[in-house]
Amino acid sequence: MKNTRFLTLILFFSMLAGVAFGQTKAVVGTVRDENNKPVEFAAVSVKNTVAAAITNEKGEYAIDVPKDGKTLVFTYVGKETIEEVIGNRTRVDAVLISAVSTLDDVVIVGYGTVKKSDLTGSVASIKSDEVLRINPVSVEQGLQGKIAGVQVTQSDGAPGAGINIQVRGSNTFLGSSEPLYVIDGIPYLNNNDGTTPRSLEGDEKHSQNALSFLNPRDIESIEVLKDASATAIYGSRGANGVVLITTKKGKKGSDKIEVSLIDNFSVVSKWMNLLDAETFANLFNEAAVNANQTLGTKLDLPYRGQTNERTGVYYPSPEEFRGKSTDWQRAVFKAAHSQNLTVSASGAGDKGTHAFSFDYYKQNGIILNSDYIRKTGRVNLTRNIGKRVIIGTNTSYTHSASNSIKTGTVDIHASSGIIRAVLTYPPTIDKPFAPGAELGIIRTTDPLTYINSVQNKFISDHIFSANYFEVEILKQLKFRQNFGLNYSTDVRNQHYPKTTMEGRAVDGKASQSGSTFRSLVAESILTYSPQWKEHSLTIVGGLTRESSIYASTYAAASGFPND
C-alpha cells in the first residue's frame, strides 16, 4: 500500500512538472501538393500566435507550438489555405491544392493593376485577413511566414524594435538590403537606421521600426514585386524588391463602425539553469586557489568567512549562502501585458468614400520598465467631382514613445547590457551593488540598476499623406497626379549614472540625439488602356519628382556632481 501511494505521488508531481514546464510542443510534418510532390517554402503558422516556420526542399517543417496553440495554418502562393487542428498530435501533414479561382483577382503592380491570369512577373499578393491572422504589431510582422522568398527578421526583441525584410536574400555587401516600400502609390524613402537617433554607447544595436506608423488593421492588401520588373519600374531603388501597401477605403453599403480590442500576454518560455549562491561562491574560491598555485598570484579568497581588518567589511563563507540565492532572471523578467484598441468608421456613396480610424497600442516588455506606446489617427477620403474627376487623400499622424533597456550590443564585457548582467551577476548579492566593490568579482552593472536608473527613451512623431486627383480625359485615357508628404521627427534621451560600468569612469554621462526626415513626391501618370474583345493593352507614361532632407543632431555630456 505504501509503495502504491509513493508511485501515485511520483506520477502526480510528474504531471505537475509537465504543466509547469511544458510551455511549447514540437510539431513536425510534411506539406505536399495534389500530385504528392513536396512543396518548398510553404508557410506554416500557429493560428492566433506569432509562431511560424517554412518548409524545406523536401516539404518538411518543424515548429514549436505554444501551449495555447490549437490550429496549424498552411499557406502557399497559388494554393488554397488550409487549417489543421493539432490536438494531441506531434506530426501534422498537409496537402495543398491549387487555388484556380484566384486567377481573376486584381494585383497592383507599380503604376497599375493586372489580373493574376495576365501576370508575367514574380508578384506575391496577400489580403488583409492574411496579414491579421496572427494579430501582428507591425506590417512586417504580418508578412512573416506568409510569402515564399520573403524573410522577416527581428534582431532585437525590445518593444517597438526594428524589423528587417529581405526579398530573395541579400543583394549587397555594404548597402541596405531592405526593399522599397510604396504606400498608396507614394514611395517611402526612410528606413530603420534613419528613424533611430545616434546612441550614447557605440556598441548599442537597438533600432526603431520605420514602418511603425502603419496600423496593420488599416491595410487592405500587400503586393511584393520580387523579380526584375521591380527594377524596371522603380529603378535601382527596387533592386532589393518592392513592397506595395494599399490601405483600406470605405466600401459601398451602410456606414460601418468597427471596434477591436486585443489583449496579449508574453512570458519567458525558458529559464536558464544557473548556479546557486553556495556553488557560485565555492567555484570563485577554487578559481582563486588555482590562480595562486599555477600563476603565483596572492589572491585572497573572495568568500572566506572573515572580516577585513582594514576596511571592516565582512566576507561571508560559501556555507552562509545555503538557501539564500538571488535569481536575477526572476527579478528582472515578468509576464508582459499588451493591448491594442482600434476604432474605425467607414462607408461609401455615389459621391465618394470615407474611412476614419484611431489606433492605440501599448506593449509592455518582459523586462521590467520597458514598454512601447503608439497612437495613430488616419483619414482616407475620396470625392467624385462630376463624372470624370476624382480626388482623394490618405493622411495619418502617429505619435509613439518607448522606454528601452540596453540589450542589443556587441560588447561581451562590462557594458554588455542587461541580458549578460542577468546571466553573470553573482547570485550571492541581493541588492544593487556598485561596480568595483569589495568582492572584486563584479564585471558588469547590476540588473536592477539597468532597469531602474538607466534612461533610454525614444519619442517619435510621424505624418504621412498620399493625395491625388484623377481625370478621365477619354473613355480609355486617364491622367492621375499624385502628391506625397512624409515627415518624421525622432528624439532619443539617454543617461548612464555613475553606478553603471558605462558611467563609472566619467562620473555619469548623458546624451540627447535627434533626427528629422522630410520627403516630397510628385507624380504625373498618363494611362491609355484600349480593349478589343478578349484582348487588352495598357500603355503607361509618367514623370516623378522627389526631394528629401535628412538632418540629425547629437549632444553629450559627462562628469555630473550627482545622478
N, C-alpha and C positions, 0 to 999 in steps of 0.2 A: 504493500500500500504506500509506504514511504517512497519507494522508487517511482511508482506511478505519479505521485504528486510532484516529485522532483522533475520528471520528464515533462509534465504538464507546465510547470513553471518555466522550464527552458524554452518550450515551444511558445509560450505566451510572450516572454521577453524577446524572443526572436522576431515574433510578429510585430511587436512594438518597435524594434530596431528597424525593421523593414519599412514601417510607416514613417519613422523619423528621418531615415537617411535616403529613402528612395525618391529623390527629387525628380529624376528623369528615368526614362526607359529606352533602351536601344532598340530600334526597329530597323530591319533591313528588308530588301526586296528587289525585284526586277520589273522594269517597265518595258513592254513590247507593244508593237503596233498590230493591226488586224491581220498582217501577214506573218506574225510570230517572229518579227525581226526586232532586235533591241533598239530602243530609242535613246540616243545620246543627247545630253543637255536638256532632258526633260526636268521641269521644276517640281520638286516635292516639298510641300509645306504642311505644317500642322495648323489646322483651322483655328482662327482667333488667337494665334500666338505669332511670335517672330521667328520661330524655329523653321529652317528651310535647308534644302540640300539640292544638288544637281546630280543627275545620273552620269555615269562614265560611259566609255565606248561600248561596254557590254550591257548597258541599260541598268546597271546595278547602282543602288544607292544605300546609304546608311544615315540615319537621322536620330538625334536624341529627342525623345518626346517628353515635354514637361508633364508633370503629374496631372495637370488639368486638361491636357490634350486628349481629345476623343476621336478626331477625324483627320485623315490624311487627304490632302488635295493634290491631284496630279494635273499639271498643265504643260502644254507644248504648243508652239505656234502652228496653226493649221489643224490642230486636233481638238476634239471635244474635251472640255474639262470634266474630270470625274472625281468623286469623293468616295473614300472607303473608311468605314468605321473600324477603329483599331481593336477595341475590345481587349481580350486577353492575348491577342496575337503578338508575336515578336517578328513575324515575317508577313509582309503585305505586298503581294504582286498586283500589277495593274496592266490593263490593255487599253490603249488609246486608239480611237477610231478617227478617221478624217472628218473634219467639220466642213462638209461641202456647202452647207447653207450660208457660209460667210463670204462667198465669192462676190456678192453684190454689195457688201459693206463698203462705205466710202472711207478712204485713208488719206490723211493730209500728208503731202509730200512737198515741203518747201513752200513755193509760191502758189500752190494749187491743190486740188484733190483729184483722186482717181479711184475707180473701183478696184477691189482686190483682184478681180479676174483680169484686169488690164495692167496690173502691176508687173514691171520687169526688174526693178531693183530689189535690194535686200532691205525690206522695211518690216519692222515688227510693230504691232499696234495692240494696246490694251485699253480697256474701258474703265470707267470709274469704279464699278463694283469689284473688278480685279485688284485695283490699287488699294481699295479699302478693306480687303479681305482680312488683313492682319491688324487693322486699326493702327496704321503707321503714324509715327511722329512727324515724318517729313516725306516729301515726294520721292526722294531717292530710296528711302526705306520701303516705300510701297512698290518699288521696282524689283526689290531683292528676290531672286529666285523665280522671276516671272518671265524673263526673256532670255532665250538662248544667246550666248555670246556676250552678255552684259554682266559685268562683275561689279557688285556693290560692296564696298568695304568701309569699315569704320575703325580707325587706328586708336581712338580714344573713346572709352565708354562713358565719359562725363556727359551730363545733361546738356543738350544743345550743341554737342561737339560736331565737327565737320564730318561729312560722309563723302567718299570718293566713288566715282563711277568710271569704269573703263569699258569701252566698246571693242570687243575682239582683241583684247590685250593692249599693251603699251606700244605706242608708235614713236617714242622719243626717249633719249637717254638723259637729256638735260632739261627740256621744257616740260610744261604741264601736259599730262595725258588725259585731262578732263575733256569731255565732249563740249560742243557748243549748245547752249540752251536757247531755245526760241519760244517765247511765251506770247501767245495770241498774235503771232506774226512779228514780234519785236525781239531781235537778238539781245540776250542778256550777257553783258560783257565782263561781269565781275566773277570772282572765284573765292574759294575758301581762304587763300592767302591774303587776298585783297580786303576781306572783311575781318581779318584777325590782326589787331594792332600789335606792335612790337612788344615782346615780353621783357621783363626786368632781368631774368636769367636767360642767357643764350641757349641753354640746353633744353628749355621747355618746348614741348612739341604740341601742346593743346591748340586746336584750331576751332573756329566757328563755322557753322554751316551757312554758306552764301545763299542757299535757297530756302532758308528757314522762314522767310516772309510768305511763302506759299502754304496755304492750308490744304492738305490733301483732300479734304471734303469739298473743296471748290474746283477740283479737277474733273473735266468731262472725259478727256482721253489723252493718251500719251503715245506718240509715234517715235520710233528710233530708226534713223537712217544709218545703215551700217556699212555701206559699200561706197564705191567711187561717186555715186550720184550725190552724196553729201558734199564732196569737194567741188563737183561741177556746179552746184547751186550756190554754196556759201564760200567757195574759195578755200584758201589754206586753213581758215578757222574751222572748217568742217573735216579736217584731216583725221581727227580722233572720233569722228561720228557726230551726229546731230540729234538732240532730243527735242522734239516738238511737243509743247504742252498747250493744250486748249482748255480754257476754263469754262465753267457752266454758265449758260444763259437761261433766261426764262423760257418756258415752253407753253404752247397754246393750251387753253383749258382754264379751269378755275384757278384763282390765285392760291398758292400753296405756301403754308408755313410749316417749317420743319425744325424740331428741336432734338439735338443729340447730346447725350451725356454719357461719357465713358469713364469708368474708374478702373485703374490697374494697380497691381501691387508687384513690386520686384523684390526678390530676395537673393541672397548669396546661395548659389547652387552647390558649392563645395567649400568646406572649411579645411584649411591646411592643418595637418597634424604636426604641431611644433613641440619643442622641448618644454617640459615643465620647469619651474624655477630651480628646484633642487638639482635636477640633472644638468641644467644650464650652468649653475654655479660650480658643480664638480668638474665639468669639462673645461671651464676657464681656469680653474686651479690647475688642472692637468696640463693645460697649454703653457702656463707659466713655469711649471716644473720642467717640462720638456725643453722649453727655451733656455732655461738656466743650465740644463745638463748638456745640451747639444751646441748651443751658441755662446755659452759662457756669460750670459746676462745675469743680473742680480735682481730679478723682478720679485716683488712681494706677492704673496697670494692675494688675489683680489677679494676672495671670500675666506677669511681666516678666523673669524670669531674673536677679534681683538680690537682695542681702541688705539688709534694713532695718538701717541703722546704729544706730538707737536700740534696737531690740529684739533684733537679731541673728538674726531669722527670715529664712530664705531662701525667696524666692518663685520657683518654677520657671517656665520658659517653656513655651508650648504644645508645642513640639517634644519636650520631655523626657518627655511623656506618651504618645508614639507607641508603640502596642502594650502599654500598661500600664493600660488602662481597668478600672474596677471595675464589675461587673454586679451591682447591688444586688438585682435580681429573683432571680437565681440564688443569691444569698447568703441570701435570706430564704425563698423558696418551695422546697418539696420535694415528692416523692411521699409521699402520706399513706396509712397503713395503718389500716383499720378492721376490727374483729372483733366478731361478735355470736354469743354462745353461749346457747342456750335448752334447758333440760331440763324436761320435763313428764311427769306421770303422771296418768292419768285412768281412770275406769271407772264402772259403774253396776250396780245390782241392784234387787231388789224393795224394799229398804229406803231407797234413795236413790241419789244420785250423788256423786262426788268428783272433784276436779281440783286438782292442785298444779303449780306452775311456778316456775322460777327463771330469771332472765334476767340476763346480764352483757353489757354493751355498752361498747366503747371506741372512740372516734373520734378519730383524730389529725387536726389541721387541716393544710392545705397550707402554712400559715405556721408556721415553727419555734416550738416551745414552746407551741403552742395545742392543747388537747385537751378531750375530754368523756368522762366515765365515769359509767355508770348501772348500778345493781344493784337488781333488783326481785324480790320474792317475793310469790306470790299463792296464796290458798286459796279454792276455791269448793266449798261443800258444801250438799247438800240432804238432808233426812231425812223419811221418811214416818212419821207417828205415827198408827197405825191406818189407816183408810181415808178419813178426812175431813180430816186435818190434815197440812200440810206446813210445815216450817221450813227456812230456808236462809240462807246468808251468802256474800258475795264480798268478801274483805278482802285488801288489798295494802299492802305497805310498800316505799317506793322511797327510795334514797339516791343522790344524784348530786353530782358535783363537776366543775367546768370551769375551765380556765385560758384566759382570753380576752385577745386582743390588740386594742388600740383600732383599730377600723376604721370603724364607723358613726358619722359625725359630720356636723354642718352647718358646721363651721369649714373654710374653704378656705385658711387661712393657717398660722401657726406650729404650732398644736396640732391639726392636722387628722388625725393618725393615721398608721399605718404605710403605707397604700396610697399616700398622697401622698408620704410620705418616700421610698418605693422609686422612685417615678417622677421625683422632683425633686432628690434628694440628689446632689451632684456626683460624677461618675464619676472625678474626679481624686483622690478621697480613698479610702484603702483600709482605714481602721480608724475606730472611734468617735471623733468629733470634737466637742468641747464647743461648744454654741451660742454664737454671737457671737465665734468665734475670729478669728484674724488676717486670714484671707482676706476676711472681711466679706461673703461671698456666701451664707452658710447661713441659711435661713429656716425650718428645721424640725429636729426631733430626728432623729439618725441612726438608720437602721433597726435596727442591731444593739443599740442601747440599748433600743429599744422591745421587742425580743423577749427580751432577757437581763436587763434591770434593772427594767422596769416591771411592777408586780403588779396583776392584775385577776382575782381568784378568786371564784367562786361556790360555795357549799355549800348543798345543799337536802335536806330530809327531808320525806317526804310519806306520810300514812296516808289511805287511802280505804276505807270499809267500807259496803256496802249489805246490809242484813239484812231479813228478812221472815218472817211466818208467815201461812198461808192456811188458811181453814176453809171447807169445803163445807157450808153450812147446809142447803140443799136441793139437789136434783139440778141445778137451773138457777140457783141463788142462791149466790154466793160472797162471802166477806169477806176482804180482804187488808190487813194492817198492815205498812207499810214504815218502817224506821228507817235513817237515813243519817248518816254522820260523814265530814267532810272536814277534815283538819288538815294544815297545812304550815308549815314554817319555812324562811326563805331568808336567807342571810348573804352579804355582799359585802365583800371586803377589797381596798383599792386603795392604791397608793403610786406617786408620781411623784418620782424623785430629782432632785437639783439639776442633773444632767447633761441633763435634758429641758427643752424650751421651756416645758412646763406648770409645772415646779417650779423653774425657774431664778430667777425674781424673788423667790421666798419661801423660798429655801434648802430646797427639797423640801417635799412635802405628802402627807398620807395620810388615809384615812378608813375607817371601818367602819360599814356600814349593814345593817339587817336588817328583815325583815317577818314577821309571824305572822298566819295566817289560820285561822279555825275556823268551820265551819258545821254545824248540826244540822238534820235534816229528819225530820219525822214525817208520814206519810200514811195516812189511813184510806179504803179504797176498797170500795164495795159494788157488785157487778155482777150483773145479772139478765139471762139470755140464753135466753129461750124459743124454741123452734123448732116450726114447723108444716110438715111435709112438706118442700117445697123453699124455704120461707120462714123467715127468722130475724130476730130483733130483739135488740138489745143496749142495755140501759139502764145507765148508769154514774153513780153518785153518790159524791162524795169530799170529803174535808176535808184540807187541807195546812197544816202549821205549820212555818215556817222561822225560824231565828235565825242570825245570822252576826256575827263580830267580826273586825275587821282592825286591826292595830297595827303601827306602824313606828318605828324608831329610827335616828338618824344622829349620828355624831360625827366631827369632822375636826380636824386639827392641821397646823401648818407650822413652818418655822424650825428644822430639825433641825441639830445640830452636824456630823453626818456622815450618809452614806447606809447 
